[in-house]
Amino acid sequence: MRILCLAKPVPDVDGFQYDYETNTLVRENVHMILNPEDATALAVALDVKRLVPGTRVETITMAPESAVPHLEDLIRRGVDRAILISDPCYAGSDTFVTSRILSRCIEDRSYDWIFGGSHSLDGGTAHVPGQVAQCLDLPQMSNIIEVDRDSLTGGPAVVEVDTEEAVLRFEMDRPALLGFQYSTTRKLPYIRYEDIDRDVRGRIRMVDNSELGFDRSEVGLQASLTRVAKIEVKTLHRKDTLVVGNDDEGIEAVYQILKRRGFLAS
């Protein structure tokens, strides 16, 4: 069984940088992390690999070449191979253009399932999984919170989906794209000590536009119809912490704070 996982590096929430001229996130030379929902999907895939002999897990990523160390770490955690789509002409691509690029790279590959996160930390639109599935003519399901691992190897995959109002169960015939919700209980395996410095670069395949063959007018910022009208960056300031005792002095201090902030009548 082959599972292909969409793995998107995103800027760490503590280091978001924004280009106000192009209305795009800066992705070069910033601290990146694996999108949390993609990490959940990948953790499920690696768990399936551990339990089902013969399972191969590959990742596909569209990102700057600075993402290579992140892909190397994923291989050290158990991923068999990784594909990195990277070309300067793809910079600034919106979700639709990104989905077309990913789909063209995937369309000739062999797989049983495509796993990914339903949302991304740097956008949250949930467009990409659905658009990739549409481009590849695949059934797709988002907001999956559980999958019956045994069902992946035989008949339809049995998945549980959180609709906010109820948890529903669906069956999905293969091949299909399964989009997972973030889970605090699904964790990527640790890198074993003996693998920390293992050279895995040979298991990362680089793909650029010379292979995918898009016209320059079809990709990048110039081809992206999504327009950001306005962006506001909220600056959070660290608050001073006041520790009070459970005595008359502490109660009085809390009372005065609440009064100053208008929670109590004068």
C-alpha positions as CSV (number, residue, x, y, z in Angstrom):
1,M,0.0,0.0,0.0
2,R,1.3,3.5,-0.9
3,I,0.3,6.6,1.1
4,L,1.2,10.0,-0.3
5,C,1.1,12.8,2.3
6,L,0.8,16.5,1.6
7,A,3.4,18.1,3.9
8,K,3.5,21.9,4.1
9,P,6.1,23.8,6.0
10,V,4.6,27.0,7.5
11,P,6.1,30.0,9.3
12,D,6.2,29.5,13.0
13,V,3.4,31.6,14.7
14,D,6.1,33.4,16.6
15,G,7.9,34.5,13.5
16,F,5.3,35.5,10.9
17,Q,6.6,38.0,8.4
18,Y,4.4,39.7,5.9
19,D,5.2,41.4,2.6
20,Y,2.8,44.3,2.3
21,E,3.7,45.1,-1.3
22,T,2.7,41.7,-2.6
23,N,0.3,40.8,0.3
24,T,2.0,37.4,0.8
25,L,3.7,35.7,3.7
26,V,7.5,35.8,3.6
27,R,8.7,32.2,3.5
28,E,12.4,32.6,2.9
29,N,14.8,32.8,5.8
30,V,12.1,32.4,8.5
31,H,11.7,29.7,11.0
32,M,9.4,27.0,9.6
33,I,7.5,24.2,11.2
34,L,5.4,21.4,9.7
35,N,1.8,22.4,9.4
36,P,0.2,20.8,12.5
37,E,-2.7,19.2,10.7
38,D,-0.3,17.8,8.1
39,A,1.8,16.4,10.9
40,T,-1.3,14.7,12.3
41,A,-2.0,13.1,8.9
42,L,1.6,12.0,8.5
43,A,1.6,10.5,12.0
44,V,-1.5,8.4,11.1
45,A,0.3,7.3,7.9
46,L,3.4,6.3,9.8
47,D,1.3,4.4,12.3
48,V,-0.3,2.5,9.4
49,K,3.2,1.7,8.1
50,R,4.2,0.4,11.4
51,L,1.1,-1.9,11.7
52,V,0.7,-2.9,8.0
53,P,3.7,-4.7,6.4
54,G,4.6,-3.4,2.9
55,T,3.2,0.1,3.4
56,R,5.2,2.9,1.9
57,V,4.8,6.5,3.0
58,E,6.0,9.4,0.8
59,T,5.6,13.1,1.2
60,I,5.1,15.9,-1.3
61,T,5.9,19.5,-0.5
62,M,5.8,22.8,-2.4
63,A,8.2,25.2,-0.6
64,P,11.5,27.0,-1.0
65,E,14.7,24.8,-1.0
66,S,15.2,25.9,2.7
67,A,12.6,23.2,3.5
68,V,15.1,20.4,2.7
69,P,16.2,20.0,6.3
70,H,12.6,19.5,7.4
71,L,12.1,16.8,4.8
72,E,15.3,15.1,5.9
73,D,14.0,14.9,9.4
74,L,10.7,13.4,8.2
75,I,12.7,10.7,6.4
76,R,14.6,10.1,9.6
77,R,11.3,9.7,11.4
78,G,10.1,6.9,9.0
79,V,9.1,8.5,5.7
80,D,10.4,6.5,2.7
81,R,10.9,9.2,0.2
82,A,10.1,12.9,-0.2
83,I,9.4,15.2,-3.2
84,L,10.1,18.9,-3.0
85,I,8.5,21.1,-5.6
86,S,10.5,24.3,-5.7
87,D,10.9,27.0,-8.4
88,P,11.2,30.8,-8.1
89,C,8.4,31.2,-10.6
90,Y,6.0,29.6,-8.2
91,A,6.5,32.2,-5.5
92,G,3.3,34.0,-4.5
93,S,0.9,31.3,-5.9
94,D,-2.5,31.3,-4.3
95,T,-4.3,28.1,-3.2
96,F,-5.7,27.4,-6.6
97,V,-2.4,27.7,-8.5
98,T,-0.7,25.7,-5.7
99,S,-3.3,23.0,-6.1
100,R,-2.7,22.8,-9.8
101,I,1.1,22.5,-9.3
102,L,0.7,19.8,-6.7
103,S,-1.8,17.9,-8.8
104,R,0.4,17.9,-11.9
105,C,3.3,16.5,-9.9
106,I,1.0,13.8,-8.4
107,E,-1.0,12.8,-11.4
108,D,1.5,10.2,-12.8
109,R,2.4,8.8,-9.5
110,S,1.2,5.5,-8.0
111,Y,-0.7,5.7,-4.7
112,D,-3.6,4.2,-2.8
113,W,-4.4,7.1,-0.5
114,I,-3.4,10.8,-0.3
115,F,-3.3,12.1,3.3
116,G,-3.1,15.7,4.4
117,G,-4.4,18.3,6.9
118,S,-7.8,19.9,6.3
119,H,-6.4,23.4,7.1
120,S,-3.1,25.1,7.2
121,L,-1.8,27.3,10.0
122,D,-0.9,30.1,7.6
123,G,-4.2,30.3,5.8
124,G,-6.9,28.1,7.3
125,T,-9.1,28.2,4.1
126,A,-9.0,24.4,3.6
127,H,-9.0,25.0,-0.1
128,V,-6.0,22.9,-1.1
129,P,-7.1,19.4,-0.2
130,G,-10.4,19.9,-2.0
131,Q,-8.9,21.5,-5.0
132,V,-6.2,18.9,-5.4
133,A,-8.9,16.2,-5.2
134,Q,-10.9,18.0,-7.9
135,C,-7.9,18.3,-10.2
136,L,-7.1,14.6,-9.8
137,D,-10.8,13.6,-10.0
138,L,-10.7,11.9,-6.6
139,P,-13.3,11.6,-3.8
140,Q,-12.2,13.7,-0.8
141,M,-13.2,14.1,2.8
142,S,-12.1,16.8,5.3
143,N,-12.1,17.1,9.1
144,I,-11.4,13.4,9.7
145,I,-10.7,12.6,13.4
146,E,-10.3,8.9,13.1
147,V,-9.8,6.2,10.4
148,D,-10.1,2.5,10.7
149,R,-6.6,1.3,9.8
150,D,-7.7,-2.2,8.8
151,S,-10.2,-0.8,6.3
152,L,-7.4,1.0,4.4
153,T,-5.9,-2.2,3.2
154,G,-9.0,-3.9,1.9
155,G,-12.4,-2.4,1.1
156,P,-13.5,1.2,1.5
157,A,-11.8,3.3,4.2
158,V,-14.0,3.9,7.2
159,V,-13.5,7.4,8.6
160,E,-15.1,9.5,11.3
161,V,-15.7,13.2,10.6
162,D,-16.3,16.0,13.0
163,T,-19.0,18.2,11.6
164,E,-19.1,20.4,14.8
165,E,-22.7,19.3,15.3
166,A,-22.0,15.6,15.3
167,V,-19.4,12.9,14.5
168,L,-20.4,11.1,11.4
169,R,-19.0,7.9,9.8
170,F,-18.3,7.6,6.1
171,E,-16.9,5.0,3.7
172,M,-14.4,6.1,1.0
173,D,-13.3,4.0,-1.9
174,R,-9.7,4.1,-2.9
175,P,-7.9,6.1,-4.3
176,A,-9.1,9.1,-2.3
177,L,-7.8,12.2,-0.5
178,L,-8.3,12.1,3.3
179,G,-8.0,15.4,5.2
180,F,-7.4,15.2,8.9
181,Q,-8.1,17.5,11.8
182,Y,-5.3,18.3,14.2
183,S,-5.0,15.9,17.1
184,T,-3.0,16.2,20.2
185,T,-2.7,12.5,20.5
186,R,-1.3,11.8,17.1
187,K,2.5,12.4,17.4
188,L,5.2,11.9,14.8
189,P,7.8,9.3,16.0
190,Y,11.0,10.6,17.6
191,I,14.2,10.5,15.6
192,R,16.3,7.7,16.9
193,Y,19.7,8.8,18.3
194,E,21.6,6.7,15.7
195,D,19.6,8.4,12.9
196,I,20.1,12.0,13.9
197,D,23.0,12.6,11.5
198,R,22.1,10.0,8.9
199,D,22.6,11.2,5.3
200,V,19.1,10.9,3.6
201,R,19.5,13.6,1.0
202,G,19.4,10.9,-1.7
203,R,15.8,10.1,-0.8
204,I,14.6,13.6,-1.6
205,R,13.6,14.3,-5.2
206,M,13.7,17.9,-6.4
207,V,11.1,19.0,-8.9
208,D,11.0,22.4,-10.7
209,N,9.1,23.9,-13.5
210,S,11.4,22.5,-16.2
211,E,9.7,19.1,-15.3
212,L,6.2,20.3,-14.6
213,G,6.1,22.5,-17.7
214,F,3.7,25.4,-16.7
215,D,3.8,28.5,-18.7
216,R,5.1,31.4,-16.6
217,S,1.7,33.1,-16.9
218,E,0.0,30.2,-15.2
219,V,1.9,30.2,-12.0
220,G,3.1,32.6,-9.3
221,L,1.7,35.9,-8.2
222,Q,0.7,37.0,-11.7
223,A,-1.6,33.9,-12.1
224,S,-3.2,34.1,-8.7
225,L,-6.6,35.7,-8.7
226,T,-7.0,35.8,-4.9
227,R,-6.5,39.3,-3.8
228,V,-5.9,40.3,-0.1
229,A,-7.7,43.6,0.4
230,K,-6.3,44.4,3.8
231,I,-4.1,42.9,6.4
232,E,-3.7,43.9,10.0
233,V,-1.0,42.6,12.3
234,K,-1.9,42.4,16.0
235,T,1.0,42.9,18.3
236,L,0.7,41.0,21.6
237,H,2.4,42.5,24.6
238,R,3.5,40.5,27.6
239,K,1.6,41.3,30.7
240,D,3.1,41.6,34.1
241,T,2.0,38.8,36.5
242,L,0.8,39.6,39.9
243,V,0.8,36.8,42.5
244,V,-1.3,37.4,45.5
245,G,-2.0,35.3,48.6
246,N,-5.3,33.9,49.8
247,D,-5.6,36.5,52.6
248,D,-7.2,39.9,53.2
249,E,-4.3,41.7,51.4
250,G,-4.6,39.5,48.3
251,I,-8.4,39.9,48.2
252,E,-8.0,43.6,48.4
253,A,-5.5,43.7,45.5
254,V,-7.8,41.7,43.3
255,Y,-10.8,43.9,44.2
256,Q,-8.9,47.0,43.3
257,I,-7.8,45.6,39.9
258,L,-11.3,44.6,39.0
259,K,-12.6,48.0,40.1
260,R,-10.0,49.9,38.0
261,R,-11.0,47.8,34.9
262,G,-14.7,48.5,35.3
263,F,-15.8,45.1,36.3
264,L,-17.1,46.4,39.6
265,A,-19.3,49.5,40.4
266,S,-17.4,52.4,42.0
